[in-house]
Amino acid sequence: TGSSDPYCIVKIDNEAIIRTATVWKTLSPFWGEEYEVHLQPTFHSVSIYVMDEDALSRDDVIGKVCITRDMLAEHPKGYSGWMSLSEVDPDEEVQGEIHLQVEVLGSQGGRQRLRCTVLEAR
């Protein structure tokens, strides 16, 4: 039909932490949702999976972006830019990108805080 029913799943070290609401019939979703999660000091990555909800079969994975601990070390003041979705299934073609803003905030109670804002997706 030329559109998707996208939602996102956020995983920390491959453990699902957040599932956004589904935005129906669009290729330019807007969620307007905000979450706060606590990262363990030993975390390796935060992954955002973009999914397409399908009422009749299994939901499709559109793609994912991954923010690694190493990426954060390379950008100590944060990162802002477009990241292309990468494939999850090697047999599927992936198109799309996400405009992310990632900031490492000061410590709170001995833990560093990470703010990741999805500004746009296409």
BELQUI-V420956 format. One record per pair of residues at least 6 apart in sequence whose C-alpha atoms are under 7 Angstrom apart, sorted by sequence separation. I is the first residue (numbers start at 1). J is the second residue. D is the distance in Angstrom with one decimal. If there is no record, write none. Layout:
BEGIN
i: [I | I]
j: [J | J]
d: [D | D]
END
This chain:
BEGIN
i: [10 | 11 | 23 | 53 | 106 | 107 | 9 | 10 | 52 | 53 | 87 | 105 | 106 | 10 | 51 | 52 | 86 | 105 | 9 | 10 | 51 | 52 | 85 | 104 | 105 | 9 | 51 | 52 | 85 | 104 | 8 | 9 | 50 | 51 | 85 | 103 | 104 | 8 | 50 | 84 | 85 | 103 | 7 | 50 | 84 | 102 | 103 | 7 | 49 | 50 | 83 | 84 | 102 | 7 | 49 | 82 | 83 | 101 | 102 | 6 | 7 | 48 | 49 | 82 | 83 | 100 | 101 | 5 | 6 | 47 | 48 | 82 | 100 | 101 | 5 | 6 | 47 | 48 | 65 | 81 | 82 | 100 | 5 | 47 | 81 | 99 | 100 | 4 | 5 | 46 | 47 | 65 | 80 | 81 | 98 | 99 | 4 | 5 | 45 | 46 | 64 | 65 | 80 | 99 | 3 | 4 | 45 | 46 | 63 | 64 | 79 | 80 | 98 | 99 | 3 | 4 | 6 | 45 | 63 | 64 | 79 | 98 | 3 | 44 | 45 | 63 | 64 | 78 | 79 | 97 | 98 | 44 | 63 | 78 | 97 | 77 | 78 | 96 | 77 | 76 | 13 | 13 | 63 | 13 | 62 | 12 | 13 | 12 | 11 | 12 | 11 | 10 | 11 | 10 | 9 | 10 | 8 | 9 | 8 | 9 | 8 | 7 | 8 | 6 | 7 | 6 | 7 | 6 | 5 | 6 | 4 | 5 | 29 | 28 | 28 | 27]
j: [16 | 17 | 29 | 59 | 112 | 113 | 16 | 17 | 59 | 60 | 94 | 112 | 113 | 18 | 59 | 60 | 94 | 113 | 18 | 19 | 60 | 61 | 94 | 113 | 114 | 19 | 61 | 62 | 95 | 114 | 19 | 20 | 61 | 62 | 96 | 114 | 115 | 20 | 62 | 96 | 97 | 115 | 20 | 63 | 97 | 115 | 116 | 21 | 63 | 64 | 97 | 98 | 116 | 22 | 64 | 97 | 98 | 116 | 117 | 22 | 23 | 64 | 65 | 98 | 99 | 116 | 117 | 22 | 23 | 64 | 65 | 99 | 117 | 118 | 23 | 24 | 65 | 66 | 83 | 99 | 100 | 118 | 24 | 66 | 100 | 118 | 119 | 24 | 25 | 66 | 67 | 85 | 100 | 101 | 118 | 119 | 25 | 26 | 66 | 67 | 85 | 86 | 101 | 120 | 25 | 26 | 67 | 68 | 85 | 86 | 101 | 102 | 120 | 121 | 26 | 27 | 29 | 68 | 86 | 87 | 102 | 121 | 27 | 68 | 69 | 87 | 88 | 102 | 103 | 121 | 122 | 69 | 88 | 103 | 122 | 103 | 104 | 122 | 104 | 104 | 43 | 44 | 94 | 45 | 94 | 45 | 46 | 46 | 46 | 47 | 47 | 47 | 48 | 48 | 48 | 49 | 48 | 49 | 49 | 50 | 50 | 50 | 51 | 50 | 51 | 51 | 52 | 52 | 52 | 53 | 52 | 53 | 121 | 121 | 122 | 122]
d: [5.9 | 5.5 | 6.1 | 4.8 | 5.9 | 6.1 | 6.7 | 5.7 | 5.6 | 6.7 | 5.7 | 6.5 | 6.3 | 5.0 | 6.7 | 5.1 | 6.5 | 5.0 | 5.6 | 6.5 | 5.7 | 6.3 | 6.7 | 5.9 | 5.8 | 4.5 | 4.6 | 6.5 | 6.7 | 4.7 | 5.8 | 6.6 | 6.2 | 5.3 | 5.7 | 5.8 | 6.4 | 5.4 | 5.4 | 6.1 | 5.2 | 5.1 | 5.6 | 5.5 | 4.1 | 5.7 | 6.5 | 5.9 | 6.0 | 5.8 | 5.4 | 6.4 | 4.4 | 4.6 | 4.3 | 6.3 | 5.3 | 5.7 | 6.4 | 5.5 | 6.4 | 5.4 | 6.7 | 5.5 | 6.2 | 6.9 | 5.1 | 6.2 | 5.6 | 6.7 | 5.4 | 4.2 | 5.7 | 6.5 | 5.6 | 6.8 | 5.7 | 6.4 | 6.9 | 5.4 | 6.2 | 4.8 | 4.4 | 4.3 | 5.6 | 6.0 | 5.8 | 6.9 | 5.1 | 5.8 | 6.2 | 5.4 | 5.6 | 6.7 | 6.9 | 5.4 | 5.2 | 6.3 | 6.6 | 5.2 | 5.0 | 6.2 | 4.2 | 5.1 | 5.2 | 5.4 | 5.6 | 6.4 | 5.1 | 5.3 | 5.7 | 6.2 | 5.9 | 6.1 | 5.0 | 5.9 | 7.0 | 4.3 | 5.4 | 6.6 | 5.0 | 4.4 | 5.5 | 5.9 | 5.8 | 5.1 | 6.9 | 5.3 | 6.6 | 5.8 | 6.6 | 5.3 | 6.0 | 4.3 | 5.6 | 6.6 | 6.0 | 5.3 | 6.7 | 7.0 | 6.5 | 6.0 | 6.1 | 5.4 | 6.5 | 5.9 | 6.4 | 4.6 | 5.7 | 6.4 | 5.1 | 5.7 | 6.5 | 4.6 | 5.8 | 6.3 | 6.5 | 5.1 | 5.4 | 6.7 | 4.6 | 6.0 | 5.8 | 6.6 | 5.3 | 5.4 | 6.5 | 4.5 | 5.1 | 6.2 | 5.9 | 5.3 | 7.0 | 6.2 | 5.7 | 6.6]
END
